Amino acid sequence: MTNSTFTLKNARIVTLNGLIHDGIVRVEDGRITYIGTLSQLTQVEQAWLSNAIDAENGYVMPGFIDVHVHGGFGADFMDATHTAYDQITKFHMEHGTTTMLATSMTQSHEALDKVVGAVDTYMKSDSKYAQLAGLHLEGPFVNPKYKGAQNDAFMMDAQIDWLEGWHERHPGVMKQLSLAPERDNALNAIRWCRAHGINAAAAHTDATYEQLTEAANAGLNQAVHTFNAMTPVHHRNPGVAGGVLTDDRIAAEVIADGHHVHPACIKLLVRSKAAGKLILITDAMSAAGMPNGQYDLGGLPVTVVDGVARLTEGGSLAGSTLTMIGAIQFVTRHVGLSVEEASMLASINPAKQIGIDDVTGSIEVGKQADLVWTDAALNIRKVWVKGHTHM
């Protein structure tokens, strides 16, 4: 682990106001204290350069924030152990993620109870790698018709008493609940979540456009892996996808791996969503970073071939093996986004969505030094979390 005070020079710094060329970033005790150019340094500040890290005209971006990730490097958040969480957070940190929401699967109350407690404990520990900002509960209040790789044996209507119990025992841990808004009691669950500062997202849903709008009126403010596991767009029946595209209250997640969503549909999202309302996610499962073979996701067998994860029975896509830097590379190479635009989808937009943009998500003086340094081809060189690196 390096000291949390250092200087980066000769960088293309990605900021909210565009690129700074020949940039300097100064970090002291894990916080960003200076952003500028070589020509702007005072004589005193030039002393920083004697031991500065040369970014070699590569990009320095804010650390990526993944609000929908199930696992990686052979471990799953449903494992509910510190060792598994270290494996996941270390792997994704090495690929640019500095903050994440531990994402659960549709499982029993007992299994989910263990995950909520494990995430709470890990958040309070001295984590070495990507930071857990909280828990994303994906299911079990979803629709079997669009089950995808979720286990329909545990799907049910929304149980607000479960949410209340978890919130009481583990305050502040739940950051997102993803559910089917057409199920019984779902609107009440959405209202409860929003009253407690928790995002409510449409997921694995057979809702109509009208039902989605009603849910947005109740406070629904996000959509899980847009276009996947939801009613599609038809010109006479807009469905959930049509509602997500046209309702500025709803932030849209997208899995940009070339398998889940066609690049043209990602372009459609880019053009449709209001500023700040499109978010890159990985939806990565335990097979991320691992070889092809057999894996498990929420108790269901998964086969990975050529990096694509599918249920062994039925062949539905089962999460992904994507990393956040992989998503950045995809949207810049195949969707036509600039590095600055892609960075917004991976950092400041999710930071705002989960309410941590005052701490991280952009390169600004006073913020936590969560930084990603890549070469000109967007290959990771080094990652810092709170000014520390473990690479």
Buried (B, 14 or more C-beta within 10 A) or exposed (E): EEEBBBBBBBBBBBBBEEBBEBBBBBBBEBBBBBBBBEEEBEEEBEEBBEEBBEBEEBBBBBBBBBBBBBBBBBBBBBBBBEEBBBBBBBBBBBBBBBBBBBBBBBBEBEBBBBBBBBBBBBBEEEBBBBBBBBBBBBBBBBBBBBBBBBBBEBBBEBBBEBBEBBBEEBEBBBBBBBBBBBBEBBBEBBBBBBEBEBBBBBBBBBBBBEBBBBBBEBBBBBBBBBBBBBBEBEEEEBBBBBBBBBBEBBBBBBBBBBBBBEBEBBBBBBEBBEEBBBBBBBBBBBBBBBEBEEBBBBBBEBBBEEBBBBBEEEEBBBBBBBBBBBBBBBBBBBBEBEBBBBBBBBBBBBBBBBEBBEBBBBBBEEBBBBBBBBEEEBEBBBBBBBBBBBE
